[in-house]
Amino acid sequence: MAANPLLELRSLGQSVWLDDLGRAMLADGSLARLIADDGLGGVTSNPSIFAAAMMKEPQYTGAIRERLASIPSSLAMYESLAIEDVQAAADLFSKRYQSTSRGDGFVSLEVSPHIAYDSAASISEGKRLWGRLARPNVMIKIPGTRPGLTAIRELLAAGVNVNITLLFSPGRYREVAESFFDGLEQRLAAGAPIDHVSSVASFFLSRIDTLVDKQLDALAARGETAARAVRGKAALASAASAYSIFSELSASARWEKLAARGARPQRLLWASTSAKDPAYSPVKYVEDLVAAQTVNTMPHKTIEAYRRLGQPEARLERHMADAADALESLERLGIDLDAAAETLEREGVAKFVEPFDQLQGWLEEQRRNR
């Protein structure tokens, strides 16, 4: 029998997570099978994922009906359902969490997208959700906006596992990594242990190329032939640059002091890994991003594609040397990746607000029609 490429990724130091969660996969055993057969190491969720699941999967119908009389609002209903799902998934991953000495086996739940730019609200909601989840192998997702940096630091200092989401630039990733250091140092200064605090920094890939490729195509249409040569390279170059920062910080004296006290590295997590452009391989954002101490969270289709097509090899470090050249070429063409990252961050928050609000409206409608 041919080796499973997904399992081979684990031997290269990369954990595969699923970017999806719902009661159907919990009820029919498909999530458990992914853990058993493919070595799945965790799950990420977001408001879009939960909106799609709760509004379509019949497994929620009875649970919603049972809660209508006792739960006073659509938001409370959403949280009740989402927390149960995350807890159930976390329990499935408990063996992985234990067998990796608390290094893997995490399930993430995001704070409301409406507070993505509100530090105080993110801290308060993050602590509240962490308390309600009551599982050591969960993470609270906090958008990596500038106000989010404060929330990241304070939640980590409070011992909350944090998944920082919506990162689109190496520069913002560095700020997030420094906030991670700050939070652990603050926790140590308070006399609290740091050996059980975990974090990942979720760097989004395909959305970068989708935006930048449109700009490059427009340049190529005006006769700028050099634009074609860097099409599809912006995301990988950005990711390689972020991983270079991770490697730099991992070798720093500041990190060595934290590691000596039991700190775990904040792994880079590759997100938005489904190829949106049909011209690209369906495993484009997996194949070239294999590196030690990283996570790749994939939707079902990408997991299935990599199971068929994957050729696991630690490629990302090879791309690090080429990243600077690609970034310089993009700059010469007038592509402003920092501006692109700001646009993608705003759009990312908005893309979570819309389905989140749609779900709240749908849940309220169920209440009115009970």
C-alpha positions in Angstrom: 0.0 0.0 0.0 1.3 3.4 -0.9 2.3 5.7 1.9 -0.2 8.3 3.0 1.4 11.7 2.2 -0.6 13.3 5.0 1.0 11.0 7.5 4.4 11.7 6.0 4.0 15.4 6.7 4.1 14.6 10.4 7.6 13.0 10.0 8.7 16.3 8.5 7.5 18.3 11.5 4.3 19.7 10.1 0.9 19.1 11.6 -2.2 18.8 9.4 -5.4 20.4 10.7 -8.9 20.6 9.2 -10.4 23.9 8.4 -13.9 22.9 9.1 -16.2 21.8 12.0 -19.8 20.8 12.3 -22.1 18.3 13.9 -22.4 16.1 10.8 -18.7 15.2 10.9 -18.9 14.6 14.7 -22.0 12.4 14.3 -21.0 10.3 11.4 -17.5 9.6 12.6 -15.7 11.3 9.7 -13.7 13.5 11.9 -12.6 10.6 14.0 -11.6 8.7 10.8 -9.5 11.7 9.7 -7.7 11.5 13.0 -7.2 7.7 12.8 -6.4 7.4 9.1 -4.7 10.6 8.2 -3.1 11.7 11.4 -5.2 14.8 11.6 -3.7 17.0 14.4 -6.4 19.7 15.0 -9.3 21.7 13.8 -9.8 25.4 13.0 -13.2 27.0 12.9 -14.5 30.5 12.1 -17.9 32.3 11.9 -18.3 31.4 8.2 -17.8 27.7 9.0 -20.3 27.6 11.8 -22.8 29.6 9.8 -22.7 27.1 7.0 -22.9 24.1 9.4 -25.7 25.4 11.7 -27.9 26.6 8.8 -27.6 23.5 6.7 -26.9 20.4 8.8 -30.0 18.6 10.2 -28.0 17.6 13.3 -28.6 21.1 14.7 -32.4 21.1 14.3 -33.3 19.3 17.5 -30.6 21.1 19.5 -31.9 24.5 18.5 -35.5 23.5 19.2 -34.6 22.3 22.7 -32.9 25.6 23.5 -35.4 28.1 22.2 -37.3 28.4 25.4 -34.3 28.6 27.7 -31.7 30.6 25.8 -32.6 34.3 25.5 -30.8 35.5 22.4 -29.5 34.3 19.0 -25.9 35.1 20.1 -26.3 33.0 23.2 -27.8 30.2 21.1 -24.8 30.4 18.7 -22.3 30.3 21.5 -24.0 27.3 23.2 -24.0 25.3 20.0 -20.5 26.3 18.9 -19.0 25.6 22.4 -20.5 22.1 22.4 -19.1 21.4 19.0 -15.6 22.6 20.0 -15.7 20.7 23.2 -16.7 17.5 21.4 -13.9 17.9 18.8 -11.4 18.7 21.5 -12.3 15.5 23.3 -11.7 13.5 20.1 -8.2 15.1 20.0 -7.4 14.6 23.6 -5.2 11.5 23.0 -3.2 13.4 20.4 -2.8 16.3 22.8 -1.5 13.9 25.5 0.7 11.8 23.2 2.4 14.9 21.9 2.9 16.2 25.5 0.5 19.1 24.9 2.1 20.0 21.6 -0.8 19.3 19.2 -4.4 18.3 19.1 -6.0 21.7 19.3 -9.5 23.0 18.3 -10.0 26.8 17.8 -13.0 29.0 18.4 -13.1 32.6 17.3 -14.3 35.6 19.1 -17.1 37.7 17.5 -15.8 39.4 14.3 -17.5 42.6 15.5 -14.8 43.1 18.1 -11.8 42.5 15.8 -10.6 46.1 16.4 -11.6 46.3 20.1 -8.8 45.2 22.4 -10.7 45.3 25.7 -13.7 43.4 24.3 -11.5 40.8 22.7 -9.7 40.2 26.0 -13.0 39.9 27.9 -14.6 37.6 25.4 -11.5 35.5 25.0 -11.3 34.9 28.7 -15.0 34.2 28.9 -15.0 31.7 26.1 -11.9 30.0 27.4 -13.6 29.5 30.8 -16.8 28.1 29.2 -14.9 25.7 26.9 -13.0 24.3 29.9 -10.6 22.2 27.8 -6.8 22.5 27.8 -6.6 21.7 24.1 -8.7 24.6 22.7 -7.5 27.9 21.3 -9.2 31.2 21.2 -8.9 32.8 17.8 -8.1 36.5 17.8 -7.7 38.5 14.6 -4.2 39.8 14.1 -5.3 43.5 13.8 -3.2 46.1 15.5 -5.7 46.3 18.5 -5.5 42.6 18.5 -1.9 42.7 19.5 -2.8 43.9 23.0 -5.4 41.2 23.3 -2.9 38.5 22.3 -0.4 39.6 24.9 -3.0 39.8 27.7 -4.7 36.5 26.9 -1.4 34.7 26.8 -0.4 36.3 30.1 -3.6 35.0 31.5 -2.8 31.4 30.4 -5.2 31.3 27.5 -4.1 29.4 24.3 -4.4 31.8 21.4 -4.7 31.3 17.6 -3.9 34.6 15.9 -5.8 34.7 12.6 -6.0 36.9 9.5 -2.2 37.5 9.1 -1.2 38.7 5.6 2.2 40.3 6.0 5.6 39.3 7.5 5.7 42.6 9.3 2.5 42.0 11.2 3.6 38.5 11.9 6.7 39.8 13.6 4.6 42.1 15.7 2.4 39.1 16.7 5.4 37.0 17.5 6.8 39.8 19.7 3.4 40.0 21.4 3.6 36.3 22.1 7.0 36.8 23.8 5.6 39.7 25.7 2.6 37.7 27.0 4.8 34.8 28.2 7.3 37.2 29.9 4.4 39.0 31.6 3.1 35.6 32.8 6.5 34.6 34.1 6.8 38.0 35.9 3.6 37.2 37.7 5.0 33.9 38.9 2.8 31.8 36.7 4.0 28.7 34.7 4.2 29.0 30.9 4.8 25.3 29.9 1.1 24.7 29.2 0.4 27.9 27.1 0.2 27.3 23.4 -0.2 29.5 20.4 -0.2 29.5 16.6 0.0 32.4 14.2 -2.3 31.9 11.2 -0.8 33.3 8.0 -3.2 33.4 5.0 -2.0 32.3 1.6 -4.4 32.1 -1.3 -6.1 35.4 -0.6 -2.7 37.2 -1.1 -2.2 35.7 -4.6 -5.9 36.3 -5.5 -5.5 40.0 -4.9 -1.9 40.5 -6.2 -2.5 38.3 -9.3 -5.3 40.6 -10.4 -2.9 43.6 -10.2 -0.2 41.6 -12.1 -2.7 40.6 -14.8 -3.6 44.2 -15.2 0.0 45.1 -15.7 0.6 42.3 -18.1 -2.4 43.4 -20.1 -0.7 46.8 -20.5 2.4 45.2 -21.8 4.5 44.7 -18.6 5.8 41.3 -19.5 7.8 41.0 -16.2 4.5 40.7 -14.4 3.8 37.3 -15.7 7.0 35.9 -14.2 5.9 36.6 -10.6 2.3 35.6 -10.9 1.4 33.2 -8.1 4.6 34.0 -6.1 3.5 36.7 -3.7 1.9 34.4 -1.1 4.8 31.9 -1.1 7.4 34.7 -0.9 5.5 36.3 2.0 5.2 33.0 3.8 8.9 32.2 3.3 9.7 35.6 4.7 7.5 35.0 7.8 9.2 31.6 8.3 12.6 33.3 8.1 11.4 35.6 10.9 10.3 32.6 12.9 13.7 31.0 12.5 15.4 34.2 13.5 13.3 34.6 16.6 13.7 31.0 17.5 17.5 31.4 17.7 17.3 34.6 19.8 18.5 34.9 23.4 15.0 36.2 24.3 13.4 32.9 23.2 16.1 30.8 24.8 15.2 32.2 28.2 11.5 31.4 27.7 12.3 27.9 26.3 14.4 27.2 29.4 11.2 27.8 31.5 9.2 25.4 29.4 7.7 27.7 26.7 6.5 26.1 23.5 7.2 27.8 20.2 4.4 29.7 18.5 4.1 27.7 15.3 3.2 29.4 12.0 -0.1 28.0 10.7 -0.7 28.2 7.0 -4.3 29.1 6.3 -6.4 29.9 3.3 -4.7 26.9 1.6 -7.3 26.0 -1.1 -6.1 27.2 -4.5 -8.7 29.6 -5.8 -7.1 29.9 -9.3 -7.9 26.8 -11.5 -4.5 27.4 -13.2 -2.8 26.4 -10.0 -2.3 22.9 -8.5 -4.9 22.1 -5.9 -2.1 21.4 -3.5 -0.1 24.6 -4.3 -0.4 26.0 -0.8 0.6 22.7 0.8 3.4 21.3 -1.3 5.7 24.3 -1.1 5.0 25.1 2.6 6.3 22.0 4.3 8.6 23.0 7.1 9.4 21.9 10.7 7.3 23.4 13.5 4.5 24.5 11.2 0.8 23.7 10.8 -1.2 23.6 7.6 -5.0 23.8 8.1 -6.9 22.6 5.0 -10.5 22.3 3.9 -11.7 18.8 3.1 -11.1 19.1 -0.7 -7.5 20.1 -0.1 -6.9 17.2 2.3 -8.4 14.8 -0.2 -6.2 16.3 -3.0 -3.0 16.1 -1.0 -3.8 12.5 0.0 -3.9 11.7 -3.8 -1.2 14.1 -5.1 1.1 15.0 -2.3 4.8 14.5 -2.6 6.0 15.4 0.9 9.4 17.1 1.1 10.7 20.0 3.3 10.6 22.6 0.6 9.9 25.9 2.4 13.5 26.5 3.5 14.6 26.2 -0.1 12.2 29.0 -1.0 13.5 31.3 1.7 16.5 32.3 -0.5 14.3 33.1 -3.4 11.7 35.1 -1.4 13.7 38.3 -1.3 14.1 38.3 -5.1 10.4 37.7 -5.6 9.5 40.5 -3.2 11.9 42.8 -4.9 10.4 42.0 -8.3 6.9 42.7 -7.0 8.1 46.0 -5.6 9.7 47.1 -8.9 6.4 46.4 -10.6 4.7 48.8 -8.1 3.0 46.1 -6.1 2.6 47.3 -2.5 2.3 44.2 -0.4 1.8 46.1 2.8 -1.2 47.9 1.3 -2.5 44.6 0.0 -2.2 43.2 3.5 -4.2 46.0 5.0 -6.9 45.5 2.3 -7.0 41.8 3.0 -7.3 42.3 6.7 -10.3 44.6 6.4 -11.9 42.3 3.9 -11.1 39.3 6.1 -12.9 40.8 9.0 -15.9 41.8 6.8 -16.1 38.3 5.3 -16.6 36.9 8.9 -19.0 39.6 9.9 -21.5 38.9 7.1 -22.1 35.2 7.7 -22.0 35.8 11.5 -24.8 38.3 11.2 -26.7 36.1 8.7 -26.6 33.3 11.2 -27.8 35.5 14.0 -30.7 36.6 11.9 -31.5 33.0 10.9 -31.4 31.8 14.6 -33.7 34.7 15.6 -36.1 33.6 12.8 -36.2 30.1 14.3 -37.1 31.7 17.7 -40.0 33.7 16.2 -41.3 30.7 14.4 -41.2 28.2 17.3 
